[in-house]
């Protein structure tokens, strides 16, 4: 994903169906291509709490 607009469209299509806030990680290779994505945390309609300890575990 070398182009920010491509990244924007990818994330919009990925997140459009969510009805609540989510914290999502994108895993990229050396060429900035998405390997996979993973939803780490889910929140309410207007916020999500991120637990740093779980990110580094």
TIROKE-412051 format. One record per residue (C-alpha): x, y, z. Coordinates in steps of 0.02 Angstrom, whole numbers, plus 50000, padded with zeros to 5 digits. Example, Ala and Ser with C-alpha at 12.3 -4.5 7.8 and 13.67 -1.06 7.14 Angstrom:
REM residues 2
506154977550390/506844994750357/
This chain:
REM residues 57
500005000050000/501145013449937/499755025749903/498855033550053/497225034249953/497305015549921/497565012850107/496095024150146/494935014450030/495544997750097/495215002850278/493525010650235/492954994650152/493634984250295/492844994550434/491215000150352/490144986450428/490674989750608/489394998250720/490665001650857/492445007850875/493824994950849/495704995050865/496394985850715/498184981050673/498824979650496/500284967950468/501324973150317/502774965150224/504354974550168/503454980850013/502044988150120/500794975150062/499514969050188/499904951750254/498404951350369/497394962050488/496844958250665/495524966250774/496344968450943/495044978051043/493204982451023/492354996651111/490745006351114/489945017050980/491125031551019/492705024651101/493845009851124/495035005951267/496744999651212/497754989351334/499614992051295/500144976251388/499164965551265/500014974051117/501744969451181/501344951851242/
